[in-house]
Amino acid sequence: MSETVEFQAEDGISLSGQLFQGTGGKPLVLVSSATAVPQGFYAAFARHLVDHGARAVLTYDYRGVSASRLTGKSRKPIRFKDWAMLDFPAALRQLQSVEPGHETVSIGQSFGGQALGISGQSAAFTRYGMVAAMSGALRLLNDRWAWPRMNLVGVPVSYFTKNMPKWVGGEPIPGTVFRDWARWCRMENYFFDDPHLNARELVAAVRTPIFAIGLDDDPWGTRAAVQHFLDYHVNAPIGQRWYSRKMAGNQPIGHLGYFRSRFAETLWPEMTGWLLDGKMPDQAEGSTKG
């Protein structure tokens, strides 16, 4: 069972989420989306966590996306960083209102993983899961068309439409968010080079244990891009796990495929054990820091 919940960010912007509740006593789980991916994409995973004992799971849409699209009354421009610095904390507050004081954990895909540090909320979580969370610096990707697609097509189009057309099959996102995204991707070190974000210091402050999953056939989350991003978490204990198509039943996974229900038996168990029971897989690579 799930219910739609409406809540507000600190600046008054209304957001929409889906709350899945169970009777188990395991942690509350916050699920944060990848860019241009609607919360409904994570519903099967949320139900899976509740079925395995999670007290409650909250998925949500960032401002300007899907169920959290702004009304015509709002003229405030949306920045990419707002999703992490305003929407992420609001969703966390909404989730914790289910049972104040209950253990809380979280998982984020792509930008949802990047949001942990720049949200400033890492201390609220016992542990964090990341899937395909990487530095978006174009130099680290295995996609030679990414630069022209974003900068020669996407950026010009963003000036002529309030919301970008569906991007690589995802939900429309605000043009201002797209331009921020493209600008970060052009930087040598992604948003860590943005002088207005303070990302290096924010991410270095994270001490929450992290289990990060990468996918071998992900053209954006390459090993170089994932490692570049994780290396900035200098004070967080981190374990990594890389999945191949062979491990997924010889099916393609790609940048966004991990959360598809067809992988429930092959790819989800290790992350489920991490989030709900704190079990780091024996096969996890790498590292304790701090």
C-alpha positions as CSV (number, residue, x, y, z in Angstrom):
1,M,0.0,0.0,0.0
2,S,1.2,3.5,-0.7
3,E,-0.2,7.0,-0.4
4,T,0.5,10.3,-2.1
5,V,2.0,12.9,0.3
6,E,2.4,16.6,-0.4
7,F,5.0,18.6,1.6
8,Q,6.9,21.9,1.3
9,A,10.5,22.8,1.0
10,E,12.0,25.5,3.2
11,D,11.4,28.1,0.5
12,G,7.7,27.3,0.2
13,I,7.8,25.2,-3.0
14,S,5.3,22.3,-2.9
15,L,6.6,18.8,-3.6
16,S,5.0,15.5,-4.1
17,G,6.0,12.1,-2.9
18,Q,4.8,8.5,-2.5
19,L,4.9,7.0,0.9
20,F,5.1,3.2,1.3
21,Q,4.5,1.9,4.8
22,G,4.9,-1.5,6.4
23,T,4.7,-3.2,9.7
24,G,8.4,-4.0,10.0
25,G,10.8,-2.4,12.4
26,K,13.7,-1.9,10.1
27,P,14.8,1.6,9.0
28,L,12.9,4.4,7.3
29,V,14.3,4.7,3.7
30,L,14.6,7.8,1.6
31,V,14.9,7.2,-2.2
32,S,16.3,10.0,-4.3
33,S,15.9,10.0,-8.1
34,A,18.3,10.3,-10.9
35,T,18.0,13.4,-13.1
36,A,14.8,13.4,-15.3
37,V,13.6,10.2,-13.7
38,P,10.1,10.2,-12.1
39,Q,9.6,8.8,-8.6
40,G,7.3,6.1,-10.0
41,F,10.4,4.4,-11.5
42,Y,11.4,3.4,-7.9
43,A,8.0,2.1,-6.8
44,A,8.9,-1.6,-7.2
45,F,12.1,-1.2,-5.2
46,A,10.2,0.7,-2.5
47,R,7.7,-2.1,-2.2
48,H,10.5,-4.6,-2.2
49,L,12.1,-2.8,0.8
50,V,8.8,-2.7,2.7
51,D,8.3,-6.4,2.0
52,H,11.7,-7.1,3.6
53,G,10.9,-5.1,6.8
54,A,11.4,-1.4,6.1
55,R,9.2,0.7,8.4
56,A,8.5,3.1,5.5
57,V,10.0,4.2,2.2
58,L,9.5,7.6,0.6
59,T,10.0,8.3,-3.1
60,Y,9.6,11.9,-4.3
61,D,9.9,14.2,-7.4
62,Y,12.2,17.1,-7.4
63,R,10.7,20.6,-8.0
64,G,9.8,21.1,-11.7
65,V,9.7,17.4,-12.4
66,S,6.6,15.1,-12.9
67,A,4.3,15.3,-9.9
68,S,6.3,18.2,-8.4
69,R,6.0,20.5,-11.5
70,L,5.4,24.1,-10.5
71,T,2.2,25.9,-11.2
72,G,2.0,28.8,-13.6
73,K,2.0,31.1,-10.6
74,S,5.6,30.4,-9.7
75,R,8.2,32.6,-11.4
76,K,11.2,31.5,-9.3
77,P,13.9,30.0,-11.5
78,I,14.9,26.5,-10.4
79,R,18.5,25.7,-10.0
80,F,20.0,22.2,-10.1
81,K,21.4,22.6,-6.6
82,D,17.9,23.3,-5.3
83,W,17.1,19.6,-5.7
84,A,19.8,18.7,-3.2
85,M,19.8,21.7,-0.9
86,L,16.0,22.3,-0.6
87,D,14.1,19.3,-1.9
88,F,16.2,16.5,-0.4
89,P,16.0,18.0,3.2
90,A,12.2,18.5,2.8
91,A,11.7,14.9,1.7
92,L,13.8,13.7,4.7
93,R,11.7,15.7,7.1
94,Q,8.5,14.3,5.6
95,L,9.8,10.7,5.9
96,Q,11.0,11.2,9.5
97,S,7.6,12.5,10.5
98,V,6.3,8.9,10.0
99,E,8.1,7.9,13.2
100,P,10.3,10.5,14.7
101,G,13.6,9.2,16.1
102,H,13.4,6.0,14.1
103,E,16.6,4.9,12.3
104,T,16.9,6.4,8.8
105,V,18.9,5.3,5.8
106,S,18.8,6.4,2.2
107,I,19.7,5.5,-1.4
108,G,20.2,7.7,-4.4
109,Q,20.7,7.0,-8.1
110,S,23.0,9.1,-10.2
111,F,22.2,12.7,-9.0
112,G,20.4,11.2,-6.0
113,G,23.8,9.8,-4.9
114,Q,25.5,13.1,-5.6
115,A,22.9,14.9,-3.4
116,L,24.1,13.3,-0.2
117,G,27.0,15.6,0.4
118,I,25.7,18.9,-1.0
119,S,22.4,18.5,0.8
120,G,24.2,19.0,4.2
121,Q,22.0,16.2,5.6
122,S,24.4,13.2,5.7
123,A,24.4,13.1,9.5
124,A,20.7,12.1,9.5
125,F,21.5,8.7,8.0
126,T,23.0,5.6,9.6
127,R,24.2,4.6,6.1
128,Y,23.7,5.5,2.4
129,G,23.5,3.5,-0.8
130,M,24.6,4.9,-4.2
131,V,23.8,3.5,-7.6
132,A,25.5,4.8,-10.7
133,A,26.6,7.9,-8.7
134,M,29.5,9.5,-10.5
135,S,31.2,12.7,-11.5
136,G,29.4,14.0,-14.6
137,A,32.6,15.6,-16.1
138,L,32.3,14.8,-19.8
139,R,36.0,13.9,-20.0
140,L,35.3,10.8,-17.8
141,L,32.3,9.5,-19.7
142,N,32.2,6.8,-22.4
143,D,29.7,8.7,-24.6
144,R,31.3,10.7,-27.4
145,W,28.0,12.3,-28.3
146,A,27.3,13.7,-24.8
147,W,29.1,17.0,-25.4
148,P,27.4,18.0,-28.7
149,R,24.1,16.6,-27.5
150,M,24.1,18.7,-24.3
151,N,25.9,21.8,-25.5
152,L,25.0,22.2,-29.3
153,V,21.5,20.9,-29.0
154,G,20.3,20.9,-25.4
155,V,21.6,24.3,-24.2
156,P,20.2,26.3,-27.1
157,V,16.9,24.5,-26.9
158,S,16.7,25.3,-23.2
159,Y,16.5,29.1,-23.9
160,F,13.4,28.7,-26.0
161,T,11.3,26.4,-23.7
162,K,10.5,26.6,-20.0
163,N,10.9,22.8,-19.7
164,M,13.3,20.7,-21.7
165,P,11.7,18.0,-23.9
166,K,12.1,14.5,-22.6
167,W,15.8,13.8,-22.3
168,V,17.0,10.3,-23.2
169,G,13.6,9.0,-22.4
170,G,13.2,10.7,-19.1
171,E,10.8,13.3,-17.7
172,P,11.0,16.9,-18.9
173,I,13.2,19.0,-16.6
174,P,13.4,22.8,-16.2
175,G,15.6,24.5,-18.8
176,T,17.5,26.3,-16.0
177,V,18.3,22.9,-14.4
178,F,19.5,21.6,-17.7
179,R,21.9,24.5,-18.2
180,D,23.3,24.0,-14.7
181,W,23.8,20.4,-15.5
182,A,25.5,21.1,-18.8
183,R,27.8,23.7,-17.2
184,W,28.9,21.3,-14.4
185,C,29.5,18.5,-17.0
186,R,31.8,20.9,-18.9
187,M,34.0,21.5,-15.8
188,E,37.1,19.5,-15.3
189,N,35.9,18.2,-11.9
190,Y,32.2,18.5,-12.4
191,F,30.3,20.5,-9.6
192,F,33.4,20.4,-7.4
193,D,34.8,23.2,-9.6
194,D,31.7,25.4,-9.1
195,P,32.8,28.4,-7.0
196,H,29.3,29.0,-5.8
197,L,28.5,25.5,-4.6
198,N,31.2,24.8,-2.0
199,A,30.9,21.1,-3.0
200,R,34.4,20.0,-2.0
201,E,33.9,21.1,1.6
202,L,30.4,19.8,1.8
203,V,31.2,16.4,0.5
204,A,34.4,16.1,2.6
205,A,32.2,16.6,5.7
206,V,30.3,13.4,5.0
207,R,31.1,10.6,7.5
208,T,28.2,8.4,6.7
209,P,29.2,4.9,5.6
210,I,28.5,4.4,1.9
211,F,27.9,1.3,-0.3
212,A,28.3,2.3,-3.9
213,I,27.2,0.2,-6.9
214,G,28.5,0.6,-10.4
215,L,27.4,-1.0,-13.6
216,D,30.0,-2.2,-16.1
217,D,27.9,-1.3,-19.1
218,D,27.0,2.3,-17.9
219,P,28.4,4.8,-20.4
220,W,28.1,7.7,-17.8
221,G,29.0,5.9,-14.6
222,T,32.3,4.6,-15.9
223,R,34.8,3.3,-13.3
224,A,36.8,6.5,-13.8
225,A,33.7,8.7,-13.3
226,V,32.5,6.8,-10.2
227,Q,36.0,6.8,-8.6
228,H,36.5,10.5,-9.3
229,F,33.3,11.2,-7.4
230,L,33.9,8.9,-4.5
231,D,37.4,10.2,-4.0
232,Y,36.0,13.5,-2.7
233,H,34.4,11.6,0.2
234,V,37.6,11.7,2.1
235,N,36.1,11.0,5.5
236,A,33.4,8.4,4.7
237,P,33.9,4.6,4.9
238,I,33.1,3.4,1.4
239,G,32.6,-0.1,-0.1
240,Q,32.1,-0.6,-3.9
241,R,30.5,-3.3,-5.9
242,W,30.5,-3.6,-9.7
243,Y,27.8,-5.6,-11.6
244,S,28.2,-7.0,-15.1
245,R,25.6,-8.1,-17.6
246,K,26.5,-11.7,-16.8
247,M,25.7,-11.1,-13.2
248,A,22.3,-9.7,-14.3
249,G,21.3,-12.8,-16.2
250,N,23.0,-11.5,-19.4
251,Q,20.6,-8.6,-19.6
252,P,21.7,-4.9,-20.2
253,I,21.7,-2.7,-17.2
254,G,23.1,0.7,-18.3
255,H,23.0,3.9,-16.3
256,L,19.4,3.7,-15.1
257,G,18.4,0.0,-15.4
258,Y,19.4,-1.2,-11.9
259,F,16.0,-0.4,-10.4
260,R,13.9,-2.3,-12.9
261,S,12.0,-5.1,-11.3
262,R,13.5,-7.8,-13.5
263,F,16.7,-7.4,-11.4
264,A,15.0,-8.0,-8.0
265,E,16.5,-11.4,-7.6
266,T,19.9,-10.8,-9.1
267,L,21.0,-7.2,-8.3
268,W,18.8,-6.0,-5.4
269,P,19.7,-8.4,-2.6
270,E,23.1,-6.9,-1.6
271,M,21.8,-3.3,-1.5
272,T,18.7,-4.5,0.4
273,G,20.9,-6.1,3.0
274,W,23.0,-3.0,3.3
275,L,20.1,-0.6,3.7
276,L,18.0,-2.7,6.0
277,D,20.5,-4.6,8.0
278,G,23.8,-2.8,7.5
279,K,25.5,-5.8,5.8
280,M,28.3,-4.8,3.5
281,P,28.7,-7.5,0.9
282,D,31.8,-9.7,1.3
283,Q,32.7,-9.0,-2.3
284,A,32.7,-5.2,-1.9
285,E,35.8,-3.5,-3.0
286,G,37.8,-0.9,-1.2
287,S,37.8,1.0,1.6
288,T,37.5,2.4,4.9
289,K,38.4,6.1,5.3
290,G,38.5,8.6,8.1
